[in-house]
């Protein structure tokens, strides 16, 4: 099953890296604004100021971390497409596991193994849900074929030539 909406492989890395950065920036801003608002001293002005300060301090770091994850995932995915000569869900699952393991390498082998397992399982769930949704939506566009055997219908109505 090929995805035609994605960029070809060398450009996919840049595209995914930028998309992950944007997702991290938006999600990090939302999360940090809530966190900053809750942790600021009382008073509406102080809370909004604390919220803005938390966004400015932490959101770029979160966005950068997402970009690193997205870039590494896409690089491994493109490498697997090149070596395996096919593009299927296994590439994403293996890429998720490898990315999780590589990014946890500084914390030792047990952390690497745990992160690799979590990355692989998460990507397997995402790919499985994607396949399930694709199959469910494809079924609604298939016309229901109702071919009936004319010999099983009985005699024709009166007035019709037989």
N, C-alpha and C positions, 0 to 999 in steps of 0.2 A: 504494500500500500504506500504510494508515494504522496508526498505533500507538495502540491503545486503552488501554494500560497507563500512559501518561504523562499528566501534568497538562496542562490547557489552557494556551495560550501565555503569558499574563502570569505565571502562577504557576509555570510550568516553569523560568523563570529562577532563581527563589529555590530551587526544588527541586534543580536541577542544581548551583547554586552550593554549597548545603549538602552535597550528595552528593560533590562534588569536594573540598570542605574535609575531609570525613570520610575520604575515600580518601587524601588527602595526609597527614592526621594519622596514620593507621594505617600507611601505607607508609613515611612519613618516620620514624616511631618505630622501625619494624623496621630500616630501613636505618641510621639514626643509632645505634641500640643496637649493631649489629655494628661499625660504624665506630669508635664510642667505646671499645668493648671491645678492639678490635685496637690502637688507638693509645694506650691508657693504659699506665702503667708496670706492670711485673710485680707479681704478687700479686693474689690473687682479689678481695680487698676493694677494691683500687685500680682493678681492671678494671671491676668492677660500678659503682663510683662514677663512673668515667670514662664508662661507658655511659649512666648516668642523667643525667649532666651534658650529654652530647652531645644526648640526647633533649630535655631542657628548653631547650637553646639553639637548636637548629636545626629541630626538628619544627614549631613554630608558623609559622616562615617558609615551610617547604615547603607546609604546609597552606594558608597564605594565597595562595601562588603558584598552587596547584591551584584554589583558589576563584576567583581572578581569571580564570584560563583558562576554567573551567566557566561562569562568569557571562557572559563575553564571547562564548563559543561559543553559549550559549543565546540571548543577545540577538540575535546575528546570525542564528541559525536562525529565531527567531520573526519577525524582520523579513523574512526571505526567504519564510516561509510567508505572511505578510500580503501582500507584493507579488506573489508568484507564484500565490497562491490555490490552492496544492497542497502536499502534504507528501510528499516523495519523497527517495530517497538523495542526489540532487543538492544539496539544501539542506544536508545534513550535510557533504558534500565541500567545497562552497563555503565553509561556515562554518569548517571546519577550516583551509582555506587562508587565509581572511581573518584569522582569529584569530592564526595563526602569523605572518602578515605584520605585523599591527598591534602585536603584543607585541614584535616585533624592530625596530620603527621607530627606536628610539634608537640603534641600531647602524649605521644607514645603509641605502641602497637595496640593495646586494648581499646584506646579511644579511636584509633584509625578503623579498627574492625567494627566497632559499634556504629560509627558514623557512616561507614560504607554500607552496612546492613540497612540502616535507616534511610540513606539516600536511595538505595536500590528498591526498597519496599515502597517508599513514597512515589518514585517514578513508575513502578509497576502499577500502583493504584491509579495514578494519573493516566497512564496509557490504557489501562483496562477500562476506566470510566470513559475515556475518549472513544475507544472501540465500541463500547456498549451504546453510547449516544449516537455514533455514526450508524450503527446497525438499526437502531430504533427509528431514526429519522429517515433512513433509506427505505424502510418498509412502508412508510406512509405514501411514498411516491410510486411504489409498484402497483400497477393496476391488478385488481383481483381477477384472475382468469377463471371464468365460470363457463367451461365447455360442457355441454350436456349431450348425452347420446340421444339422438332423435328417436331411436327405437324404444327407449325407456319412457318416453313421454306419453305414450298411449295413442289412441286414434286422433286424427285432426278434428277440429271443431266442425260442426255441420255447416255446409256451404263452402268448405274449402275443398279443392280437388285433391284426391288422394294419390 
